[in-house]
Amino acid sequence: MAMIRFGPFEADEHTGELRRDGVVVPLAPQPFRLLVALASRPGELVTREELRQSVWGDETFVDFERGLNFCVLQVRTAIGDDAKNPQYIETLPKRGYRFIAPIASETPKPKPRLRVRRTAIAIAAAALLVFVIAAWQQRHAADDRATIAVLPFDNLSGANDADFADGMTEELITHLARLQPRRLSVIARTSIVGYRDTKKSTRDIGQELGARYIVEGSIRREGERVRVTAQLIDAREQTHLWAQSFDRNGAGALAIQEDVAEGIVRALRVELLDDKTLASTSPAAHEAYLRGRALWHKRDPESAEAAVRELREAVRLDPNFVLARIALAESVHGLAMRERIAPADAAAEIRACSEAALRLAPSLAQSHSITAMLKFWYEWDWEAADESYRRAIALNPNESGALHDHGWLLISRGELDEGIAEIRRAQELDPVSPRANMHVAWAYVYTRRWDDAKREARRALELSPGFPEAYACLDEASGKPRAGTGSDPYSVAVRCALAGDREGALRSLATAKEQKNLSFTLAGVDPKLDSLHSDARYVEMLADAGLRPITPRRR
């Protein structure tokens, strides 16, 4: 069958697309083939060996069990299924899987009349031909989009240069992601950090990440001289498509990531965009930028503050260094979200970065992304934020930060399904990141889809056992929300609301609004404030900020 329909979903074998209520749900080719293999035989046991043949054919790789389990996890994530309480796919331990949902029957076609005009037959045949050609073109157009994972570069220079190697890895990811976003899909950094010093084959890594191509390399630095070796590998075919070494002195080292990226793109025969270099001409600024990015990804509070200091130094040394401006804006926003910098102070610094980025690189997606961040979280200009997010995503569909924040903007305004879809698209770019899975889980909490939230939180725990945020999400989705211990007025309002102190909650919420507390942007959909929805003062307070109370239909 060409179209398999079950529940709100349809799997289109012609285009290789999974759709929910007509909206495309991101799903990589191998998980899609696995879904089709199961749904094509509803009610039957499909053995693991049969799935190996259906999904991978005659290909062989070392860790088939892990690859199959990850494919099943991706399918369950896409269709919202739970292994413990399945609605669609049942696990038969050590044997295989069974598709247990009913498959929708095709509408019976009326029998043709005996006398049919030849012109009608010709028209129908022509229409069918057009459909087949269009489906073929759509399928092959989708296949043309390459998915690439850049593994952490090996540091061959000693411990002191670890941040330099990490920064170079991230900069290459960023550079590749903006070259041809409609032709190149680049796996996000948080999904590849776990492969540092891995012994897995590139085939296994490609299977786990859903990436056809793998970039790996090394960095060695001696004084001012830097040597970078990189290679591009077809993970499926296990062939080297391109390899090269680069030697640079001083400022020349700053352009290496561009040389590597262009070599990769040439190897894939993708036409390069006419894009100006965004690297700094100052070696000191570039070094500070790399240190700042590496420190930020350590995620502890002290490293985060050190990262902002390094990025401020990079901007001071080179005010026209666009990537440093963008990284500084993102990092300052991160500190504000952690309540380690006042929203007004953060807004002023982000505004300066936004204005500079738009002036220096107006065609760069991230310039519009940080502008949208400013409009959404700090200025509460919802329409302008939406416009900037859409502009960023149009320029680069790989811009996961814009997808994530745009999703929350949509949820805050009551566009719940659209918001979740955006956050899930961001997750698809970062498939094995526990944090990316938690973003989806929290989105389900704020839309009152409790079972979906619990399922996603459990998946995050599968990826990172002991993840504290996942347990907090599970509690909230189970009707046991944690009041939190923050001293900011929004946290106080939440504690009061949960304790039944409506007056205290409203007083603190008014203070949060006055201070433009970042959490207030979601006050209309926060389930912990549901007890206030019937109070006219709460409704008026939200309306004054351009928001409204939203109580989603519980699912």
KASULDA-V453699 format. One record per helix or strand of 3 or more residues. SS is the DSSP state (alpha for helix, beta for strand). FROM is the first residue (numbers start at 1). LEN is the number of residues. If there is no record, write none. Layout:
ss=(SS	SS)
from=(FROM	FROM)
len=(LEN	LEN)
This chain:
ss=(beta	beta	beta	beta	alpha	beta	alpha	alpha	beta	beta	alpha	beta	alpha	beta	alpha	alpha	alpha	beta	beta	beta	alpha	alpha	alpha	alpha	alpha	alpha	alpha	alpha	alpha	alpha	alpha	alpha	alpha	alpha	alpha	alpha	alpha)
from=(3	9	17	23	29	45	48	64	89	96	118	146	159	184	189	193	202	213	225	239	250	283	301	322	343	365	382	400	416	434	450	468	489	502	518	527	536)
len=(4	4	4	3	11	3	9	16	4	4	26	5	21	3	3	3	8	10	10	11	18	14	17	16	18	14	14	13	13	13	14	10	10	13	5	6	9)
